[in-house]
């Protein structure tokens, strides 16, 4: 089966709002090939399927933050008369039961793969971060020993050393004092 929409395109439509990864109604409508108002209408007719942790509407402040973050043109702003609906991964999965076309099913599969890929990237980066921290702790201990040894060597070098042997000047002073 070939991909309808590359996963990379979908991951670019996933936003972080209210501490969750969500997709907006307008992006989903574009992917499904329907008008945004039709998608919203289908959701409102089946609102019981979309609890708050599946879908929520952006507040005016969130909408303004989102607009400024993505520098949406005035033409785009005019198309946003109503706050967009934001769908979590579970909400997008629920859309497949509301929008029953073959395209919707295929698009949903790709969207689920995109969410899975993002989750894997986050896990991989967390694992990498943990490995780097472990390596840092391990090397810190080893380098601490090296630095302590270097400090000891430098401290020994800073002490005045007892001269070994003698110079001609010392010999003359000893001779003059009758020590020899």
For each residue, the residues with C-beta under 8 A, 3 or more apart:
1: 106
2:
3: 6 7 110
4: 103 106 107 110
5: 9 10 31 107 110
6: 3 9 10
7: 3 10 11 110 113 114 117
8: 11 12
9: 5 6 12 13
10: 5 6 7 13 14 31 110 111 113 114
11: 7 8 14 114 117 118
12: 8 9
13: 9 10 23 24 27 31
14: 10 11 21 22 23 114 115 118
15: 21 22 23 24 66 86
16: 19 20 21 22
17: 20 22 58 62 66 86
18: 22 56 62 86
19: 16
20: 16 17 86 88
21: 14 15 16 88 89 115 118
22: 14 15 16 17 18 86 87 88 91
23: 13 14 15 27 28 86 87 92 111
24: 13 15 27 28 58 84 85 86 87
25: 28 29 36 39 40 43 84 85 86 87
26: 29 30 36 79 80 84
27: 13 23 24 30 31
28: 23 24 25 31 32 39 87 92 95 111
29: 25 26 32 34 35 36 38 39
30: 26 27 33
31: 5 10 13 27 28 107 111
32: 28 29 39 95 99 101 103 104 107
33: 30 103
34: 29 38 39 99
35: 29 38 39
36: 25 26 29 39 40
37: 40 41
38: 29 34 35 41 42
39: 25 28 29 32 34 35 36 42 43 95 99
40: 25 36 37 43 44 82 85
41: 37 38 44 45
42: 38 39 45 46 98 99
43: 25 39 40 46 47 50 55 85 95 98
44: 40 41 47
45: 41 42 98
46: 42 43 49 50 97 98
47: 43 44 50
48:
49: 46 54 94 97 98
50: 43 46 47 54 55 87 91 94
51: 54 55
52: 55 56
53: 88 90
54: 49 50 51 87 88 90 91 94
55: 43 50 51 52 85 86 87 88 91 94
56: 18 52 85 86
57: 83 84 85 86
58: 17 24 62 63 66 83 84 85 86
59: 62 63 83
60: 63 64 83
61: 64 65
62: 17 18 58 59 65 66 83
63: 58 59 60 66 67 80 83 84
64: 60 61 67 68
65: 61 62 68 69
66: 15 17 58 62 63 69 70
67: 63 64 70 71 72 77 80
68: 64 65 71
69: 65 66
70: 66 67
71: 67 68
72: 67 76 77 80
73: 76 77
74: 77 78
75: 78 79
76: 72 73 79 80
77: 67 72 73 74 80
78: 74 75 81
79: 26 75 76
80: 26 63 67 72 76 77 83 84
81: 78
82: 40
83: 57 58 59 60 62 63 80
84: 24 25 26 57 58 63 80
85: 24 25 40 43 55 56 57 58
86: 15 17 18 20 22 23 24 25 55 56 57 58
87: 22 23 24 25 28 50 54 55 91 92 95
88: 20 21 22 53 54 55 91 92
89: 21 92 93 112 115
90: 53 54 93 94
91: 22 50 54 55 87 88 94 95
92: 23 28 87 88 89 95 96 108 111 112 115
93: 89 90 96 108 112
94: 49 50 54 55 90 91 97 98
95: 28 32 39 43 87 91 92 98 99 104 108
96: 92 93 99 100 104 105 108
97: 46 49 94 100
98: 42 43 45 46 49 94 95
99: 32 34 39 42 95 96 104
100: 96 97 104 105
101: 32 104 105
102: 105 106
103: 4 32 33 106 107
104: 32 95 96 99 100 101 107 108
105: 96 100 101 102 108 109
106: 1 4 102 103 109 110
107: 4 5 31 32 103 104 110 111
108: 92 93 95 96 104 105 111 112
109: 105 106 112 113
110: 3 4 5 7 10 106 107 113 114
111: 10 23 28 31 92 107 108 114 115
112: 89 92 93 108 109 115 116
113: 7 10 109 110 116 117
114: 7 10 11 14 110 111 117 118
115: 14 21 89 92 111 112 118 119
116: 112 113 119 120
117: 7 11 113 114 120 121
118: 11 14 21 114 115 121 122
119: 115 116 122 123
120: 116 117 123 124
121: 117 118 124 125
122: 118 119 125 126
123: 119 120 126 127
124: 120 121 127 128
125: 121 122 128 129
126: 122 123 129 130
127: 123 124 130 131
128: 124 125 131 132
129: 125 126 132 133
130: 126 127 133 134
131: 127 128 134 135
132: 128 129 135 136
133: 129 130 136 137
134: 130 131 137 138
135: 131 132 138 139
136: 132 133 139 140
137: 133 134 140 141
138: 134 135 141 142
139: 135 136 142 143
140: 136 137 143 144
141: 137 138 144 145
142: 138 139 145 146
143: 139 140 146 147
144: 140 141 147 148
145: 141 142 148 149
146: 142 143 149 150
147: 143 144 150 151
148: 144 145 151 152
149: 145 146 152 153
150: 146 147 153 154
151: 147 148 154 155
152: 148 149 155 156
153: 149 150 156 157
154: 150 151 157 158
155: 151 152 158 159
156: 152 153 159
157: 153 154
158: 154 155
159: 155 156
160:
161:
162:
163: 166
164:
165:
166: 163 170 171
167: 170 171
168: 171 172
169: 172 173
170: 166 167 173 174
171: 166 167 168 174 175 180
172: 168 169 175 176
173: 169 170 176 177
174: 170 171 177 179 180
175: 171 172 178 179 180
176: 172 173
177: 173 174
178: 175
179: 174 175
180: 171 174 175
